[in-house]
Amino acid sequence: MAKNERQRVSIDLTGTDLKEEITKIAEGEQRPLSAMMRLLLEEAVRTRKKVGDDFHIKKHLKSFLEKLMGGEQPSLIETVKVAEILDIDAEQLLKLRDSLTKQS
């Protein structure tokens, strides 16, 4: 389907107050109902993506910290990934990792 081609979706709102709620929001913002629905869907998708990204970020950080707390040395790849997530210097984080895991 071409990017500019109109796409229509039918949504069953039976048993909900969604249409009335969205209509109120649309009127408050002086938007047509269809434009308001599209905007709300776009916002929901962006939020859902961010939540998914947040989940993966937390997963990487948790794994990294659990290894450090357990006396295990996270791998180079894990350490660099955490440095990227935190937007910090990877070399500094590697030095910190190494100093925390010197046990032998």
MDTraj code that builds the backbone (N, CA, C; nanometers):
import mdtraj as md
import numpy as np

residues = "MET ALA LYS ASN GLU ARG GLN ARG VAL SER ILE ASP LEU THR GLY THR ASP LEU LYS GLU GLU ILE THR LYS ILE ALA GLU GLY GLU GLN ARG PRO LEU SER ALA MET MET ARG LEU LEU LEU GLU GLU ALA VAL ARG THR ARG LYS LYS VAL GLY ASP ASP PHE HIS ILE LYS LYS HIS LEU LYS SER PHE LEU GLU LYS LEU MET GLY GLY GLU GLN PRO SER LEU ILE GLU THR VAL LYS VAL ALA GLU ILE LEU ASP ILE ASP ALA GLU GLN LEU LEU LYS LEU ARG ASP SER LEU THR LYS GLN SER".split()
xyz = np.array([
    [0.0839, -0.1177, 0.0000],
    [0.0000, 0.0000, 0.0000],
    [0.0887, 0.1244, 0.0000],
    [0.0584, 0.2203, -0.0839],
    [0.1361, 0.3435, -0.0933],
    [0.1264, 0.4206, 0.0379],
    [0.2354, 0.4891, 0.0702],
    [0.2416, 0.5603, 0.1976],
    [0.1330, 0.6662, 0.2115],
    [0.0993, 0.7352, 0.1059],
    [-0.0001, 0.8422, 0.1117],
    [-0.1428, 0.7945, 0.0864],
    [-0.1588, 0.6652, 0.0579],
    [-0.2918, 0.6119, 0.0326],
    [-0.3709, 0.6083, 0.1643],
    [-0.4950, 0.6498, 0.1586],
    [-0.5792, 0.6527, 0.2787],
    [-0.6021, 0.5114, 0.3293],
    [-0.5942, 0.4983, 0.4573],
    [-0.6179, 0.3693, 0.5201],
    [-0.7289, 0.3871, 0.6233],
    [-0.8273, 0.3050, 0.6173],
    [-0.9394, 0.3129, 0.7104],
    [-0.9411, 0.1877, 0.7966],
    [-0.9765, 0.2085, 0.9221],
    [-0.9874, 0.0992, 1.0171],
    [-1.1199, 0.1140, 1.0887],
    [-1.1892, 0.0041, 1.1050],
    [-1.3162, 0.0048, 1.1779],
    [-1.2905, -0.0460, 1.3190],
    [-1.3425, 0.0255, 1.4190],
    [-1.3223, -0.0126, 1.5584],
    [-1.4587, -0.0265, 1.6247],
    [-1.4806, -0.1388, 1.6917],
    [-1.6063, -0.1615, 1.7633],
    [-1.5903, -0.1070, 1.9055],
    [-1.6643, -0.0033, 1.9372],
    [-1.6581, 0.0592, 2.0691],
    [-1.7796, 0.0237, 2.1549],
    [-1.8514, -0.0813, 2.1141],
    [-1.9689, -0.1246, 2.1877],
    [-1.9326, -0.1524, 2.3333],
    [-2.0144, -0.1023, 2.4229],
    [-1.9941, -0.1286, 2.5651],
    [-1.8889, -0.0403, 2.6302],
    [-1.8422, 0.0618, 2.5592],
    [-1.7439, 0.1546, 2.6173],
    [-1.7947, 0.2974, 2.6039],
    [-1.7330, 0.3860, 2.6769],
    [-1.7625, 0.5288, 2.6660],
    [-1.6538, 0.5998, 2.5868],
    [-1.5727, 0.5229, 2.5161],
    [-1.4578, 0.5818, 2.4472],
    [-1.4968, 0.6894, 2.3466],
    [-1.5969, 0.6635, 2.2664],
    [-1.6343, 0.7625, 2.1647],
    [-1.6737, 0.8942, 2.2303],
    [-1.7540, 0.8857, 2.3365],
    [-1.7959, 1.0076, 2.4049],
    [-1.6756, 1.0799, 2.4674],
    [-1.5868, 1.0032, 2.5286],
    [-1.4684, 1.0629, 2.5920],
    [-1.3782, 1.1286, 2.4881],
    [-1.3551, 1.0597, 2.3775],
    [-1.2690, 1.1147, 2.2724],
    [-1.3359, 1.2351, 2.2070],
    [-1.4669, 1.2306, 2.1927],
    [-1.5401, 1.3447, 2.1366],
    [-1.5218, 1.4674, 2.2247],
    [-1.5288, 1.4495, 2.3554],
    [-1.5089, 1.5623, 2.4492],
    [-1.3683, 1.6208, 2.4341],
    [-1.2712, 1.5323, 2.4254],
    [-1.1318, 1.5782, 2.4100],
    [-1.1172, 1.6534, 2.2781],
    [-1.1726, 1.5964, 2.1708],
    [-1.1632, 1.6586, 2.0376],
    [-1.2285, 1.7959, 2.0376],
    [-1.3458, 1.8064, 2.0966],
    [-1.4142, 1.9361, 2.1022],
    [-1.3327, 2.0366, 2.1825],
    [-1.2731, 1.9917, 2.2930],
    [-1.1906, 2.0794, 2.3752],
    [-1.0690, 2.1322, 2.3010],
    [-1.0192, 2.0521, 2.2082],
    [-0.9017, 2.0924, 2.1302],
    [-0.9401, 2.1421, 1.9912],
    [-1.0693, 2.1532, 1.9674],
    [-1.1226, 2.1999, 1.8389],
    [-1.0640, 2.1199, 1.7219],
    [-1.0739, 1.9885, 1.7334],
    [-1.0269, 1.8977, 1.6286],
    [-1.1439, 1.8107, 1.5838],
    [-1.1414, 1.7669, 1.4601],
    [-1.2407, 1.6679, 1.4181],
    [-1.2179, 1.5374, 1.4950],
    [-1.3227, 1.4613, 1.5163],
    [-1.3127, 1.3356, 1.5910],
    [-1.2094, 1.2415, 1.5281],
    [-1.2115, 1.2279, 1.3961],
    [-1.1179, 1.1357, 1.3304],
    [-0.9723, 1.1795, 1.3507],
    [-0.9473, 1.3099, 1.3473],
    [-0.8106, 1.3599, 1.3691],
    [-0.7668, 1.3339, 1.5132],
    [-0.8613, 1.3500, 1.6067],
    [-0.8296, 1.3262, 1.7474],
    [-0.7993, 1.1787, 1.7704],
    [-0.8773, 1.0913, 1.7081],
    [-0.8531, 0.9474, 1.7238],
    [-0.7158, 0.9087, 1.6682],
    [-0.6815, 0.9652, 1.5532],
    [-0.5511, 0.9350, 1.4942],
    [-0.4391, 0.9840, 1.5859],
    [-0.4523, 1.1056, 1.6379],
    [-0.3514, 1.1607, 1.7277],
    [-0.3354, 1.0736, 1.8524],
    [-0.4471, 1.0327, 1.9108],
    [-0.4412, 0.9480, 2.0300],
    [-0.3761, 0.8132, 2.0001],
    [-0.4062, 0.7571, 1.8840],
    [-0.3427, 0.6306, 1.8456],
    [-0.1922, 0.6475, 1.8270],
    [-0.1518, 0.7559, 1.7611],
    [-0.0080, 0.7811, 1.7417],
    [0.0626, 0.7970, 1.8757],
    [0.0006, 0.8709, 1.9686],
    [0.0591, 0.8889, 2.1014],
    [0.0688, 0.7554, 2.1759],
    [-0.0347, 0.6735, 2.1629],
    [-0.0342, 0.5431, 2.2296],
    [0.0762, 0.4534, 2.1753],
    [0.0967, 0.4551, 2.0449],
    [0.2013, 0.3724, 1.9840],
    [0.3395, 0.4205, 2.0287],
    [0.3605, 0.5530, 2.0299],
    [0.4898, 0.6062, 2.0769],
    [0.5145, 0.5657, 2.2220],
    [0.4118, 0.5770, 2.3049],
    [0.4251, 0.5404, 2.4462],
    [0.4552, 0.3920, 2.4599],
    [0.3857, 0.3097, 2.3837],
    [0.4068, 0.1651, 2.3905],
    [0.5497, 0.1313, 2.3509],
    [0.6010, 0.1968, 2.2467],
    [0.7389, 0.1717, 2.2031],
    [0.8365, 0.2116, 2.3132],
    [0.8115, 0.3255, 2.3753],
    [0.9003, 0.3724, 2.4818],
    [0.8991, 0.2765, 2.5993],
    [0.7821, 0.2286, 2.6355],
    [0.7723, 0.1330, 2.7457],
    [0.8521, 0.0077, 2.7111],
    [0.8402, -0.0373, 2.5872],
    [0.9190, -0.1530, 2.5444],
    [1.0675, -0.1255, 2.5523],
    [1.1095, -0.0073, 2.5082],
    [1.2500, 0.0321, 2.5172],
    [1.2940, 0.0382, 2.6624],
    [1.2092, 0.0947, 2.7492],
    [1.2410, 0.1034, 2.8915],
    [1.2596, -0.0351, 2.9512],
    [1.1761, -0.1299, 2.9095],
    [1.1878, -0.2671, 2.9592],
    [1.3247, -0.3247, 2.9251],
    [1.3689, -0.3060, 2.7999],
    [1.4983, -0.3604, 2.7586],
    [1.6134, -0.2890, 2.8289],
    [1.5999, -0.1604, 2.8496],
    [1.7034, -0.0856, 2.9210],
    [1.7161, -0.1383, 3.0628],
    [1.6026, -0.1542, 3.1306],
    [1.6049, -0.2059, 3.2678],
    [1.6647, -0.3464, 3.2718],
    [1.6323, -0.4264, 3.1719],
    [1.6844, -0.5632, 3.1657],
    [1.8370, -0.5619, 3.1567],
    [1.8925, -0.4763, 3.0692],
    [2.0390, -0.4676, 3.0554],
    [2.1034, -0.4175, 3.1845],
    [2.0477, -0.3126, 3.2413],
    [2.1049, -0.2565, 3.3639],
    [2.0981, -0.3567, 3.4788],
    [1.9839, -0.4235, 3.4922],
    [1.9669, -0.5211, 3.6004],
    [2.0679, -0.6340, 3.5877],
    [2.0828, -0.6877, 3.4683],
    [2.1776, -0.7971, 3.4464],
    [2.3199, -0.7524, 3.4793],
    [2.3562, -0.6338, 3.4328],
    [2.4903, -0.5794, 3.4567],
    [2.5167, -0.5651, 3.6065],
    [2.4223, -0.5032, 3.6771],
    [2.4398, -0.4799, 3.8206],
    [2.4362, -0.6090, 3.9013],
    [2.3506, -0.7029, 3.8635],
    [2.3451, -0.8308, 3.9351],
    [2.4778, -0.9048, 3.9239],
    [2.5384, -0.8982, 3.8057],
    [2.6684, -0.9631, 3.7890],
    [2.7729, -0.8967, 3.8776],
    [2.7753, -0.7638, 3.8773],
    [2.8718, -0.6937, 3.9615],
    [2.8500, -0.7250, 4.1093],
    [2.7249, -0.7237, 4.1528],
    [2.6947, -0.7508, 4.2943],
    [2.7275, -0.8947, 4.3320],
    [2.7221, -0.9846, 4.2351],
    [2.7553, -1.1246, 4.2606],
    [2.9035, -1.1547, 4.2456],
    [2.9830, -1.0506, 4.2218],
    [3.1267, -1.0701, 4.2079],
    [3.1688, -1.1185, 4.0701],
    [3.0736, -1.1242, 3.9791],
    [3.1027, -1.1695, 3.8422],
    [3.1331, -1.0484, 3.7552],
    [3.2185, -1.0671, 3.6570],
    [3.2530, -0.9564, 3.5681],
    [3.1637, -0.9586, 3.4440],
    [3.0840, -0.8521, 3.4246],
    [3.0048, -0.8438, 3.3015],
    [3.0985, -0.8411, 3.1809],
    [3.0513, -0.8921, 3.0700],
    [3.1338, -0.8982, 2.9491],
    [3.1605, -0.7576, 2.8947],
    [3.2545, -0.7521, 2.8032],
    [3.2858, -0.6270, 2.7355],
    [3.1612, -0.5732, 2.6660],
    [3.0896, -0.6606, 2.5955],
    [2.9695, -0.6181, 2.5228],
    [2.8640, -0.5641, 2.6189],
    [2.8418, -0.6340, 2.7302],
    [2.7434, -0.5883, 2.8289],
    [2.7826, -0.4516, 2.8859],
    [2.9088, -0.4360, 2.9132],
    [2.9573, -0.3108, 2.9721],
    [2.9433, -0.1950, 2.8745],
    [2.9793, -0.2176, 2.7503],
    [2.9670, -0.1126, 2.6485],
    [2.8201, -0.0766, 2.6270],
    [2.7331, -0.1773, 2.6270],
    [2.5897, -0.1523, 2.6096],
    [2.5366, -0.0649, 2.7235],
    [2.5740, -0.0939, 2.8447],
    [2.5308, -0.0137, 2.9597],
    [2.5869, 0.1280, 2.9492],
    [2.7101, 0.1413, 2.9058],
    [2.7683, 0.2748, 2.8872],
    [2.6892, 0.3535, 2.7837],
    [2.6479, 0.2868, 2.6756],
    [2.5668, 0.3538, 2.5730],
    [2.4319, 0.3966, 2.6300],
    [2.3683, 0.3082, 2.7052],
    [2.2378, 0.3386, 2.7652],
    [2.2487, 0.4607, 2.8554],
    [2.3542, 0.4650, 2.9356],
    [2.3715, 0.5740, 3.0328],
    [2.4415, 0.6958, 2.9732],
    [2.4849, 0.6844, 2.8485],
    [2.5568, 0.7919, 2.7808],
    [2.6789, 0.8356, 2.8613],
    [2.7577, 0.7351, 2.8996],
    [2.8816, 0.7622, 2.9722],
    [2.9976, 0.6982, 2.8968],
    [3.1178, 0.7367, 2.9331],
    [3.2373, 0.6876, 2.8671],
    [3.2560, 0.5382, 2.8954],
    [3.2608, 0.4576, 2.7918],
    [3.2727, 0.3127, 2.8067],
    [3.4045, 0.2734, 2.8726],
    [3.5101, 0.3436, 2.8393],
    [3.6406, 0.3104, 2.8986],
    [3.6378, 0.3301, 3.0498],
    [3.5735, 0.4368, 3.0942],
    [3.5631, 0.4626, 3.2386],
    [3.4807, 0.3529, 3.3068],
    [3.3719, 0.3116, 3.2427],
    [3.2886, 0.2064, 3.3008],
    [3.3641, 0.0736, 3.3023],
    [3.4429, 0.0483, 3.2001],
    [3.5242, -0.0737, 3.1996],
    [3.6254, -0.0727, 3.3140],
    [3.6870, 0.0430, 3.3387],
    [3.7812, 0.0543, 3.4512],
    [3.7098, 0.0311, 3.5839],
    [3.5912, 0.0878, 3.5974],
    [3.5134, 0.0679, 3.7201],
    [3.4772, -0.0799, 3.7356],
    [3.4306, -0.1410, 3.6272],
    [3.3963, -0.2842, 3.6288],
    [3.5166, -0.3669, 3.6730],
    [3.6322, -0.3372, 3.6135],
    [3.7521, -0.4127, 3.6458],
    [3.7944, -0.3936, 3.7917],
    [3.7825, -0.2717, 3.8411],
    [3.8228, -0.2477, 3.9814],
    [3.7267, -0.3142, 4.0796],
    [3.6012, -0.3271, 4.0420],
    [3.5037, -0.3900, 4.1307],
    [3.5118, -0.5423, 4.1278],
    [3.5689, -0.5968, 4.0216],
    [3.5708, -0.7426, 4.0083],
    [3.7104, -0.8015, 4.0261],
    [3.8064, -0.7232, 4.0766],
    [3.9413, -0.7745, 4.1057],
    [3.9313, -0.8574, 4.2327],
    [3.9320, -0.9890, 4.2201],
    [3.9216, -1.0715, 4.3400],
    [4.0257, -1.1806, 4.3454],
    [4.0955, -1.2046, 4.2374],
    [4.1926, -1.3152, 4.2379],
    [4.3306, -1.2642, 4.2634],
])
top = md.Topology()
chain = top.add_chain()
for i, resn in enumerate(residues, 1):
    res = top.add_residue(resn, chain, resSeq=i)
    for name in ("N", "CA", "C"):
        top.add_atom(name, md.element.get_by_symbol(name[0]), res)
traj = md.Trajectory(xyz[None], top)
